[in-house]
Amino acid sequence: MRRGTCTSNIIASRIVPVMAFIDSATAHSQPISSSNAPSMPPSQPSSSAAAAAANPASPLTADDWKADGNDKFANGKYIDAYCAYLKGIRSERESLAELLVRRAQCHFALESHVSAFIDVTTALRILPLPSSLEPGSSKSALIQKTAAELYGKGIINWLNGRQGDGDVALPSPKATGRLMKDAMQHLCARVEAPGPSEPLEVADALTAGEQLQQEGRHAEARDTFTAGLAAADVSTLTALLSNASACLLKPERIREGGPDAVGCAAAALHLSCLRHGPSQQLSTIQQKCLVRLGQGLLAERLFDAADVIARATKKHASQGQMRVEADTLQQRVRSHRANARGDFDWAAIYRQARDESDNKQLDIAEYVGPLAVRHAEGQQPSVHAAKDIQVGQLLIVQRALKANPLRKEQPSALDEITPLLRSSTSAPWHPRLISQLCCLPKGRGQPSAMAAHGPPSHQTLLGLTPGFPLLPRFIQSESGEEFGSPVAAIDTGADVNDFMVRKFRMVGSVIGHISGPPSARSRSIGPGLPRVFGFWVLPSLIAHEGMKRNAIWYAIDDIIIVRAIRPIARDREITASYWNQLEGLTSNDRAMAARHQLPTAHWPDTSISTEAMPVLQQAERLIEETRDKQGEFTPTEATRRLRDVEEMLDRVRGVQELDVDTVLVPKLLLSHVALLLNLRRTNDAARRLREAVAASQGRRGYDVHDILFLANIRWNGDTMDELKNLCELLLGTSEAVDILFPSCEFGLEFLRV
């Protein structure tokens, strides 16, 4: 089996010390008090305020930043809008953040850990960037460090079942899932709970509450801080956080922005309840926060937490559009949870992809079957069966990081992706996506950049890099960037093209086959499906094994589906073929094979006897000559060529008896089919076509192209039953026969797809 090679040193490992910020806070584990807090320094204008002073038109207040963000959002500039909202969110929030952190300390002392978790993460989200604060120079810096200490040494250690001042470790996905479900239940209960009967002025609440804290009267202190929070004006802040969440929920941003979308929506919902009284009807902003929170949780595959929010949304949503969104969210939670288990309604998916006219993305969750990613010593990662796998079993469903139809007249996806990869801070490529790239090897025989830290997990390969729940991303960044630092950095001086070309794959699209008249389709030289050129992280680790492959892949829009076509024993490597071996090799295909150091499509890279080689070369020439004149033969020429093909079939079969593995027999049979169709001998052509499919399956196993061929002769004998069985096995449903391969005239055109 073969893999793509790469000689460039493209990825430099740089694991970010995520909790360095929290670890630095150990000196501030006690409650904030006037005795240990530094005196407030003279107010200094921030960089944004200084710029605004030079330009009076620049926004200054939170409301101004909100208006600026709204304008950018309306123009589709979602990242710029998000950054504008963040500036408004962090405008003069020191007192509010202190109340939240103090109350979180009280909650933690009273063992109300989930309540403490929500308070402290909300405070961290509204405080300024750590990089903008000199340590110990301001009260904001002290509040931030105290919050980080409570989050890491307190809440996360509690979540991990640990105590003391040991290192803070990432919680397991299962623990994070439980915490997020509990947190969402807490938030949903808060929207129905009454607020304090007598709000206190913020300054009075801080003074009185601090005294109660020092006396160890945590329950009374908690209630005092709650009364102070009820007096705070958070309406603009709530709107800013909700709008920031909406920016990151856009389809082109959700893969990267999911964690912060959840964090912003959760903080907005939490703050909206500070002055909220019990009511059967939530405010509009609260309903929006619930929907956005559910959408973000769904993108992060936190299905239990998303289900809690979906139920609450359905309960509280008013009539009209919000009710529709509530119903949609609940349905999406059900379907995505099923998808994550490998349960897909394939018939509905194929119909949606076939009928979709506005390029809307298919709404399905990604899936990884019983697979494991492993490192052999000194080698790149590979994909193996974690248990015995049956023929037809679904292995992978994954959306491309980048994909487009392969058409010579259009720029390739590689041309589009190269400048994005050269800048790790460009908007479309942020740390989670770059971290996915770093799961990939630099070349054959070399480990990935993350090999020293163990093989990548399913979550990492699906873009869900493990992280700390609800922690704002900028805190996880060494430089304090809004989108953090990548887990592993791209070396911008390396040859990105040289690296990425080996990771892109050409995949046949079962949807493109019916997406227009033949002249408008992406045409291949031989019989085959239109191809999509794309980059799918997990499938890029699957090795090429040509006709000995044990899995196939095909595309639905930009989604790749990988299925087993042979029984795969536990621990066996998953392999595929990088191209359709029944197609004639174009110069580009040959160049690709040479670049990847792969064999050609028709025989392996082992020595072939002097007796066999001339036969194989002559057969190849005969096939190409027949294809070049396809449909142009006179009856006499077609009859003569039929005899030539039949004689060559006998010679190639003789070569196969010498144990030379080749697909030339099914290719010659397809040439035979074309000549018979030229002579209008339809029944004979149908019989030969079935022989070609059987010969192909005997050499390379099942293939989606078998369905394409048989769909054209469904009228012939018991072909329809065979066709339905193949669709059930390879496409997940027998209904795919009529959805994807509608009845058409059996003629030469189907061989030119």
N, C-alpha and C positions, 0 to 999 in steps of 0.2 A: 504494500500500500504506500501511496506517496502523498506528500504534503507540499504546499507551496514553500519556496525558500525565500530568504531575504538576507542580504548582507549588510544593510545599513543599521547603524546603532540608533534606533528611532525612539526608544523609550528609556528614560532614566528613572530609576526607582526613587521616589521621594515620599515616604510615608509621613503623613502629617501627624504631629503629636496633638490629637484632637482635644485632649483634656489638659493641655499645658496651661490654658487660661484658668481652668478650675483649680489645678494643682497649685497655682501661684496664690490662691486665696486662703491658704491654711492659716495665715496670721490673723484672719478676720472672722473667725468662727463664732465670736460672741455677738449678741444683738448690737445693732448700731445705737450708739448713745452720744449725747452731747459731749461727754468727757473724753471719748476715744476718737470721735470724728474730727478731722482737721477743720480749721476755720475755713469758711468759704472764701475762695480767692475772688479778687475783683472780676466782675463780669467782662469777659472778652468775646468779641464777635467771632462766630464760627467762620470757616472759610466761605460757606454759602452766604452768610450774612455780610461778610466783607465784600463779596462780589455784588451782593444786592445794593450795598451802599454806593458802589461805583456805578451801578446801573439801577436807577430808581424803579425801572419797569420790572425788575426781578422780584419774584414772590418772597415774602418774609414770614408771614404767619402760616399756621397750620391750614387755615382756610385757603390761603393763596396757593400753598403747595397742592391742596386738594383740587383746586380749579385747574392748575397747571397739569396735574396728572390726568384729570378728566379729559382735557383737550388732547393730550398725547394718546390716551386710550382710544378716543373717537377716531383718531387718524391711524390706528393700527400699530402704534409704537409702544408695544406692551412692556418691554423692558424699561424704556425711558419713563413710561408712566409709573411703573412699579418703583423706580428709584425716586421719582418725585413724591409719591405717596410716603415712602420711607422717611424722607426729609421732614414731611409734616408730622409723621408719627412720632419722631424723636424731638419735636419742638417743645422744650420746657415741660418735661414730664417727671422731673425729679421728685416732687412731693407725692405724686400718684404712685410712682415706682416704689418709694420708701414705704408707703402704706401697704402696698401689696407684699413687699418682702417681709415687713414686720408681721403682717397677718400670716404669711406662710410659715414663719418661725413658730408662731403660736399654734397653727394647725399641726405642725410637725411634732411639737412638744406634747400635743394632745393625741398624737398617733392618728391624725386625720391626714394620712400621707397623700391621698389623691387630691384633696383640697389644696394642700401645700404645693403639690406638683403644678396645678393649674395657675395658682397665684404667682409662683416664682418664674414660670416660663413666660407668663404674660409680662411680668416686670422686665425680664431680660429682653423681650421683643421691643419694648418701647424705650429702652435706655439707649444712649448714644453708642456709637461704635467704640470698642475698647481702644482702638488705635487713635481715637480722637481725644483720649483722656490720658493725662499724665498720672501714673499710679500714685495714689495717696494724695494727689494735689487738689482733689475736689470731693465733695460729698457724693456726687454721681459715681465717681470711680469707686468709692468705698461701698456704696449701695450695690454696684455691679459685682464687685468681688464677693460681697457677702451673699448675694443671690447665687453666684456660681458655686460657692462653697456649699450652700444649702442644697443646691441641685445635685452636685456630684457626690460629695462626702455624705450627704444625708439621704436624699431621695433615691439616687441610683444605687447606692450601697444597700439601702433597704430593699429595693426592687431585686437586687441580686442576692438577697439573703445574707448580706455581709454587714459587719460593724467595724468601727474603729477608723483609723486614719490610713488604711492601706490604699494601694493604687485603685483608681476608679476604672472599672472594666465595662465594656459595652454589654448591655443586657442582651439576652438571647432573643431571637425573633418571637418566640412563644411568650416570653415575659413581657416584651414590648406590646404584643397584641393584647394581652390581658390588661395591662395598664391603660392602653388607649381605650379599650372597651369600657373600663371602669370610669375613666375620665369623661367619656362621652355621656355615660349614664348620669354622672354628676352634673355636667353642664345642662343636660335636658331636664333634670330635676330642678336646677336653679331657675330656669325660665318660668317655672310655675310657683316658685317659693316667694313669700312676701318679703319685701325689703325691710330695713330697720324703721321702727315707728318714729324715731327722733334722730334725723341726721345731725352730725356734728360738723362744725367748720374743720377744714383739713388741718389747720395749725393746732387747733384745740385737741383734735383726735390724736395727733402725733405726740403732743406733750403728755396727755393723760395716758395714752396707751403705752408709751415708753416706761412710765413710772410703774404701771401694772406689770409690764414684762420683767422689770428688774426685781419686783417682789415675787415673781414666780406665779402670778395670778393669770395664767395664760388664757383661760376661757373668757375672763372679763376683758383682757387686752384684745383678744380676737374680736369681741363684739364692739369694742370701742373703735378699732381700726375699720371695721365694717361700716360703722356709722359715719366715719370720716370719708370713706370711699363713696358712700351714698350722696355726699354733698359735692363731690367732684363733677365738673362738667366734662363728660366724655363723649358727647354726641359727635363732634367732628372727628375725634380719634377713632371711634367705632366705625364711622364711614370710611376713613382712610384705610384702616385694616381690612375691612370688607372689600374695598376696591382693589387693594394690593393683592388679595387672594384671587380676585377675578382675573387679574393680569396673568397670573401663573397657571390658571386653569385652561387657558387657550390651548387647542390641540398641539400647536407647535412648541408649547412651553411646558406642558404638563409632565412630560417624562423627566425633565430636569427640575422643574419647580414644585413638584408635588409636596415635599416636606414643608416648605415655607408657605405654600397655599393652605395647608392644614393648620400650620401654626398661626397664620394671620387670621383665618376664619375663626379658630377656636378662641383666640384672644379677643376678637371683636364680639363674639357671642358672650364671652365671660364678662367683658366690660359693659355690655348692653344690659346686663342683669343687675348692675350695682344699685340702680335706682328703681328697679322694676317691681311692680306690685303684682299680686296674683291676678290672672286674667285668662279667659278662655281664648282670647285672640291675641297673638303676638304682633309686635310692630312689623312693619315692612322690612326694616333692616335686620331684624332677628330672623325672619323667614328666609331672607337672602343668605344670611350667615349659615343657617342650617343646611340649605341646599349646597352652598359652596363647600362647607365642611364635609358633607357626604361625598361630594364629587372628588375632593382631594383624598379622603380616606380610601375611596374606591381605587383611585390611581395608585395608591401605595399598597394595595392588596390587603388592607386591614379590614377584612370583610365583616367581622363581628362588630367592630366599632362603627363601620359604615351602616350596618343594619340597624343599630341603635338610633343613629341620626335619621335614617330613612323612615323609621316608624314614628319618631317624634315629628318629623316634617309632615308626614301624612296626617298625623293627629291635629296639628296646629295650623296647617296651611289653609288659607281662605280660598274661596272659589276663584275661578279664573285661571290666569297663567300660572300662578304659584301652585295651584292644585295640580295642574298638568305636570309641572316640574317635580312635584312630590311623587306623583304616580310613576313618572319616568325614572326617578332615582331609585324607588323601591324595586322596579323591574330590573334595572341595571345591576343592582346589588345581587339579586337572585341569579341573573344570567352570568355575571362575572364570577360569582362563587362557584357556579357549576363549571364554567370554563376552566378555572384553576384546578379543578379535579379531573379535567380531561373530557368533560361532557359538553359537547357542542351541538347545536341545532344546525347541522351542515346544510340542509335544504334551505333554511331561512337565510343563512349566510350567503349561499350561492345566488339566491334570488336577489338579495339586496345588492350584492356586488354587480350582478348582471344589469339590474335596472337603475342603479345609481347614476344620475346625470350631472350632479353638482360636485363631483370629486370629494364627497364627504367620506371621512375615514370610517371603515368598518368598526363598530363598537363591540369588540371582543377582548377578553383578557388573554394574556400570554400564558403559555403552559409549557412545563418541562416534565416529561414522563419519568419512568424509572431509570434515570441516567446518573452517572457520576463523572465529574471532571477530574482527571488524574495527571500527575506528573511522573513519568518515568525518570530515573536519575539522569540528569544532564540533558533532558529532552523537553520539548514543548508540551503543553497540555494536550490531552486527547479525551475523547468522549467514550465512555464505556457503559455497558448494560449493568445496572445495579441488581437486576434479577433476570430470570429467563423471560424473553420477549417473544410474542407470537407474531405470525405473519399478519400484516395489516394494522398492527398496533400503532397508535399515535405516539410519537416520541417528542416532537417539538412543535410549538406554534409561537412564532416570534415576529414582531414588527421590525422592519429594517430601520437602521439608523439613517441610511440614505439609500434611495432606490429610484430608478426611472426606467422606462422602456428602452430597450437597446435598438436605437435607430441611427443609422449612419449619418443622417442629415442633422441630428441634434447633438448638442454638447453632451458628453458622457457624465454620469454621476461622479466619476473620478475627478473630472475637471472642476466640478462644482465643489467637491468636498475638500480638495487640496488647500485652498486658501483658508478654509475654516480650521483645518487641523494645524496650520502654521501659527495660529494665534489661539492659545488656550484660554484667552479672556474674551474672545469674540462672542457675541450674544448667543448664537445657536449652539455653541459647544461649551458646556460648563463641566464642573468636576465629575459629576456622576457619569456622563457620557465618556469623558476621557478616561475615567477609571475602568470603564468597560474595555476600552482599547488596550489598557494595560494588562488585561487578562490574556491578551494574545501574545504569542511568542515573537521574538525578533527574527527567528529563522529556524529551519529544521535542525534538530539536534541541540536546540538551545531552549532554556526555560523561559517562561514569561517574566516580566519585570516584577511580578508579585509572587514568584515561586518561593522566595524565602519565607513568605508568610502563609504558605499552604496553598492548595489549589483553589481557584475561585469558586464561590458558592453559586447555587442557582439564583439567589437573590442578586448577587453582583452581576451575573451574566444577563439577567433581565433588567438591569439598570437600577436595581434597588440596593445600592450600596448600604450596608448596615450603618446605622447612625444612632445618635441619642435622641429619644422621643421629644418632639416639640422644641428642641434646642435651636435657636436661630442660627442660620448657616454662618453668619459673619463671625460668630464666636468660635467656630471650628476652623477658622482661617488664620494662618500665621500672620498674614499681612492685613487682616481686617477687611478684606474685600467683601462686597455684598454677596458675591456668589462663591466665596471661599476659595481655597487653593485646591487644585486637583490632588487626588490621592497619589497619582504618579504623573509626572510632568512630561509633556511632549517636547522633545529636543527640536527646537525650531530650525536648527541648522542642518538637520538630517534630511535625507531624501524621502520626503513624505510619499511622493508618487511611487517610489520604488517599494516602499513598505505596503501601501494600501492596495496596490494593484494585485497583490497576492492574497488579499483578504476579501476582495469583491468576488461574487459568484454570479454566474449566469443561470437563471432558473426559468423553466417553462411556466407560462401563465395560463391557467385553465380558464381564466376570464377573458384574456386578450384574444383567444381563439374565436370568440363570437362577437367581438366588439366593433365589427364593421365589415364592409366589403373587403374581399381579398386584396384589392389594390391599396386599401388604406391601412392594412395590417403590417406589423413588423415581419418582414418576409425572411425566412431562412432558406438556405440553398436546397435542403432536402426536406423530407417529411418531418414535421415537428411543430411544436407549439411556439407562439411568439415568446420572446425571451425578455426577462426583466434582469437588469444589471443592478445588483445591490449589495449592501454590506449588512449581514446579520451576524451578531457576535458569536452566539453559541454554535450555529452551523458552520462558521468559519473554522472551527476547531476539528470538524469532521474530515477525516483523511479521504483521499481519492483512492479507490481500488477498482475502478473500471468495471468490467463485467462481473467481478467477484464481489461487488458491493453487497451489503445486506440491508440498505435503506435507500429510499428515493426522496427527493424534495420537489416541490412545485409551489407556485405562488398564487395567491389571491390578492390582487392589488399589490400592496407592499408587504404583505404578510407571507412568511414562508411556512410551509407545512412539511414536516419530516415524518415518514412512516416506514415501518419495517417491511421488507419484501421477502425476507427469509427468516426462519427461526434464528434467534440470537441467544446464545447461552450466556448465563451470568458471567460477568467479567470480560466478555468479548468486546473488542472495540467496534464502535459504530462507524461504518464506511459508506461512501456514496460515490457517484461518478460526477465529475465536474462539467460534463456536457452530454448531450444526447448522441450516443454512438451510432445511431442510424443516419445521422446527418452527414453530408459530405463535409470534409474538413476545409474550412476557408483558411486563407493565409493568416488571418488573425487567430484562429483556433490553433494553428500549428505554432505560431509565435508564443501563444499562451502556454502550450504544452512544453515548449522549450524553456520558457522563462521559469516555469514551475518544476522543471526537470521531471516531467511526467511522460509516460509512454503516449504514443499516438492512439487514436480511437480504435484502431483495428487489430493491433497485436501488441503484446507486452514488450517491455524493453529488455528482453532476453534474446540470446542468439537464435536465429531462425535458420533452418537448414537451407543449403543451396538448392535443394529440390523443391522446397516449399515457397521460397521467396519469389521466384519468377511467376508462379501461379497467382500469388496474392497481388502482385503488382499488375498483372494483366487483368485480373478481376476488377481491381480498382479503376483502371482505365476504361474498361467496358462499361462499368456503372456510370462513370462521369460522362462518357460519350453518349450513352443512352439518355441520361438526364438532360444534357444540353439540347438534344433534339426532341425532347418529350413533346408529343402532340403534333409533330411535324413530319412523321414518317408516312410515306405512302404505304398502302396495304402490302405491296411486295417487299418494301424495305422492312416493315414491321415484322412480317413473317420470317424473313431471313434473320433479323436480329433476335427473334424469339429462339431460333435454333442455336444461335451463338450463346445466348444466356443459359439455355438448358445444358449445353455442353460444358460451359464454365461452372455451372452448379455441380455437375458430376466431379469436375476436377477439384473444386474447393472442398467438397465433401471428402474427397480422398486425402486432401491435405489435413483436414480435421482429424482423420484417423491417425495421423502422425502426431497427434496431441498438440496441434497448434491452435490456440484459442483465438477465434476470430468471429466477427459478426457479419462477415461477407455473405454468408448464406441467406440470412433474412434480407440483406440489402439487395442481393441478386433477385430474390423472390419479389421484392417491391418493384424492381425494374421490370420483371416479368408481368406484374400486375399492370403497370403503365402501358406496356406494349399490347396486352390483351384489351385494355380499355380503348386503345387507339384503333383496334380492330373491331370494337363494339361487341366483344365477347364478354358481356357483363357477368354471366354466371361463372364462367371459368376464372375471371378476374377475382370474383368474390371468394372462390375456393382457394386460389393462390394467396389471397390476402390473409385468410385464416391460417394457411401454412406459414406465412411470414411471421405472423404474431406468435404462433407456437414455437417456431425456430428461435425467435428473439427471446421468448421466455425461457427456452431451454439453455440459452447462453448467458443471459444477463438478468434473469428473473423478471418479475412483474414490472410494468412501467405504465405511466399515465398515457403514453402514446398508443398503447394497446387499445385503450378505450377510444381514442380518436379514430383509429383505423376501423374498429368494429362498429362504431356508430354509423359509419357510412354504408354498412351492409346489414343493418338490423333486420331487413326484410328477408334475409337469406337463412332459411332453416331455423335452427334453434339458437341463432346468434344473439337474439334479444335476451335470452336467459343468461348466457355467458356474459353479456354486456352489463346486465344489472348486477350480477355477482361481482364483476370486477369493480364497478362503481362503489358497491358496498364495501369492498375490501380496501380500495385505494383512496376513495374520496369520502368515505364515511356514510354514504347513503345511496341507495339504488335510484332515488329520485334525480340524482345528478344527470342521468341519461337524458332526460327531457329538458332539464334546466340549462345545462352547459353544452350539450351536444344535440341540438334540435335536428330533426330529420332534414336531410339535404340530398340532392342528386348525387349519385355515385358516379364520379367522373374524375378526370385528371386533375381538376382544380384542388381536390382535397390533399393531393400529394405535394402541393406547392404552398402550404399554409405559411 
